[in-house]
């Protein structure tokens, strides 16, 4: 990860690796969630999202623990919605 000039301001971080049964599901979650990267960051937190094969990695950096918790919860909720939507789409008969 490349450090931005203000990187010292983000002193807390967490990383979540979401591993899926297949690469297709990982691509679906990545496509749905990645649209928000940069859109919901603020002066207290920022997030990066990377997919490698069947794994989607969400990395959050934050200025304080409250912002880290809030951002982490937001990104996990977004991933959960993407997963549930993909599940529902697979059960719709065409």
C-alpha positions as a Python dict, from the first residue, in 0.01 Angstrom:
ca = {
    (1, 'X'): (0, 0, 0),
    (2, 'X'): (141, 341, -94),
    (3, 'X'): (141, 599, 182),
    (4, 'X'): (-22, 933, 118),
    (5, 'X'): (135, 1253, 255),
    (6, 'X'): (-113, 1254, 547),
    (7, 'X'): (-60, 884, 628),
    (8, 'X'): (64, 961, 983),
    (9, 'X'): (-285, 1075, 1068),
    (10, 'X'): (-427, 721, 1030),
    (11, 'X'): (-279, 542, 1332),
    (12, 'X'): (-526, 252, 1359),
    (13, 'X'): (-593, -12, 1098),
    (14, 'X'): (-768, -339, 1038),
    (15, 'X'): (-788, -583, 752),
    (16, 'X'): (-1058, -834, 673),
    (17, 'X'): (-1012, -1114, 422),
    (18, 'X'): (-1342, -1245, 286),
    (19, 'X'): (-1287, -1582, 120),
    (20, 'X'): (-1556, -1724, -109),
    (21, 'X'): (-1623, -2070, -248),
    (22, 'X'): (-1546, -1954, -599),
    (23, 'X'): (-1386, -1664, -783),
    (24, 'X'): (-1715, -1567, -946),
    (25, 'X'): (-1873, -1486, -608),
    (26, 'X'): (-1563, -1288, -506),
    (27, 'X'): (-1586, -1086, -830),
    (28, 'X'): (-1954, -1011, -765),
    (29, 'X'): (-1888, -885, -412),
    (30, 'X'): (-1586, -686, -529),
    (31, 'X'): (-1781, -520, -811),
    (32, 'X'): (-2069, -426, -582),
    (33, 'X'): (-1862, -295, -292),
    (34, 'X'): (-1574, -131, -480),
    (35, 'X'): (-1809, 137, -614),
    (36, 'X'): (-1806, 291, -265),
    (37, 'X'): (-1426, 311, -225),
    (38, 'X'): (-1336, 678, -205),
    (39, 'X'): (-1701, 779, -186),
    (40, 'X'): (-1758, 722, 184),
    (41, 'X'): (-1408, 792, 312),
    (42, 'X'): (-1376, 1100, 527),
    (43, 'X'): (-1106, 1291, 713),
    (44, 'X'): (-1102, 1022, 986),
    (45, 'X'): (-1082, 702, 780),
    (46, 'X'): (-1005, 557, 441),
    (47, 'X'): (-1048, 214, 288),
    (48, 'X'): (-891, 5, 16),
    (49, 'X'): (-1040, -303, -143),
    (50, 'X'): (-849, -569, -337),
    (51, 'X'): (-954, -902, -484),
    (52, 'X'): (-713, -1187, -547),
    (53, 'X'): (-878, -1499, -675),
    (54, 'X'): (-1148, -1609, -428),
    (55, 'X'): (-1049, -1354, -161),
    (56, 'X'): (-1169, -996, -122),
    (57, 'X'): (-957, -792, 119),
    (58, 'X'): (-1094, -482, 289),
    (59, 'X'): (-831, -268, 463),
    (60, 'X'): (-941, 25, 678),
    (61, 'X'): (-713, 293, 823),
    (62, 'X'): (-849, 541, 1075),
    (63, 'X'): (-743, 832, 1291),
    (64, 'X'): (-914, 690, 1600),
    (65, 'X'): (-1078, 371, 1723),
    (66, 'X'): (-1433, 504, 1693),
    (67, 'X'): (-1377, 585, 1325),
    (68, 'X'): (-1213, 244, 1273),
    (69, 'X'): (-1511, 62, 1423),
    (70, 'X'): (-1761, 270, 1226),
    (71, 'X'): (-1580, 225, 895),
    (72, 'X'): (-1525, -146, 956),
    (73, 'X'): (-1894, -198, 1032),
    (74, 'X'): (-1993, -2, 722),
    (75, 'X'): (-1772, -205, 488),
    (76, 'X'): (-1873, -539, 640),
    (77, 'X'): (-2239, -438, 603),
    (78, 'X'): (-2184, -349, 238),
    (79, 'X'): (-2018, -685, 173),
    (80, 'X'): (-2300, -865, 354),
    (81, 'X'): (-2563, -692, 140),
    (82, 'X'): (-2372, -785, -176),
    (83, 'X'): (-2353, -1148, -61),
    (84, 'X'): (-2724, -1167, 23),
    (85, 'X'): (-2818, -1002, -307),
    (86, 'X'): (-2604, -1250, -500),
    (87, 'X'): (-2768, -1536, -308),
    (88, 'X'): (-3115, -1404, -387),
    (89, 'X'): (-3031, -1358, -754),
    (90, 'X'): (-2923, -1722, -779),
    (91, 'X'): (-3260, -1843, -651),
    (92, 'X'): (-3475, -1643, -894),
    (93, 'X'): (-3619, -1872, -1161),
    (94, 'X'): (-3589, -1743, -1515),
}
